[in-house]
Amino acid sequence: MFQKILIANRGEIALRVLRACKELGIKTVVVHSTADADAMHVRLADESVCIGPPPSRDSYLNIHQIVAACEITGADAVHPGYGFLSENAKFADILAAHNITFIGPSGDHIRIMGDKIEAKRTAKRLGIPVVPGSDGAVSEEKEAKRIAAEIGYPVIIKASAGGGGRGMKVARTEADLEVALATARSEAGAAFGDDAVYIEKYLEKPRHIELQVFGDGAGRGVHFGERDCSLQRRHQKVWEEANSPALNEEERARIGGICANAVADLGYSGAGTIEFLYENGEFYFIEMNTRLQVEHPVTEAITGIDLVHEQIRVASGGGLSVRQEDIKFNGHAIECRINAEDPRTFTPSPGTITHFHTPGGLGIRVDSGVYSGYRIPPYYDSLIGKLIVHGRNRVECMMRLRRALDEFVVDGINTTLPLFRDLVGNPDIANGDYDIHWLEKYLAKAD
Ligand code: ADP
């Protein structure tokens, strides 16, 4: 087992990983920018190293400084959290070259899944259902038209190097296609320095359903069920649940089995999330994230398994603590992402939190790095906490969520809490009847 883990992140996820390390008796080092000197993860860690000024590229993305911090403190492993360097294959390679363990998959696996065309090809080869579309990059208009006619309109043009929902264009007719192809390519080139694009069938009303998987790096793979993350705004997840209100046990076991076998075949090591669009009973692979996800606590709530413990165990060579048959799904869990944002316009609302009071009681978990008097720096993303609620079934979970939202107090800044108080009383949400467009339509109506 590791002696000392360096946590290369900030905010709630740095604290989340720190808690797991403490439970496992592993010493912790955190790195931080000058803007985060007062952060909770810095206060609670065994050691901390300031690695640079506020902009991420000078601190949390500065590989040299982070490796130097490992050398100075004698850390033998790095947990990257999510975002920042968590899906940076070069970072994983550099750590390996310094004999420091990256708590995550190999650089090669990160690379495959980071290229969407390559990822889709790999998924298909591993038996994962994919969205019908082009086999690889498409640059010729004639070829694009032939493929679109074959799969049928509407189609979506996507950037191979894409991320964050950028570089995607929908074409409903052959006339649209010409423009969509040209704009997607130029946007992709500008945003990612790579103008390769591919074509997929555009699904009109899918849900976003993702499978939590784990590989032990030695040919064993398991799945921890699914999460439904269909409630999104501008491709950003807002509310996540496990299990999905749309799946039955048989579908869960079927797609879970396919995903577990795929990570086993790949020789994958650590946590991963295989994301699908789901429509009319069919799953369509869109991407795989090779890291821990923001929404992992809903899976922990229904399985009772600490996924960060598992990541650390696997990375240290200790293997998974569970077999597939040990993983049981109990009740229902919902996570609300509490952002420091105006609940109507979603513009960031940095500033000082004058009062912070979190709900408690059975089935309530709050993951947050903030406290009363904390000043939110303007440099990073606006997530200030996550409320995760568990109940024996979805109805109980929703009742408890409504109560917990009433108790939650964040004064001094705007937060997305009022949005969740609205959502929890909405009949569609109560019925689990929503797709990936539901939230944007709801917000447009409220305007
Ligand atoms: P990114 O990595 O940029 O987030 P994804 O491939 O994960 O891109 O897609 C992001 C979102 O775009 C999906 O959650 C979905 O809302 C939409 N999307 C992507 N592919 C399709 C498709 N074939 N049909 C309909 N919507 C899609």
Residues whose N, C-alpha, C, O or C-beta is under 5 A from the ligand:
A	BS01	ADP	V131 I156 G162 G163 G164 G165 R166 E200 K201 Y202 L203 H208 H235 I286 E287 I436
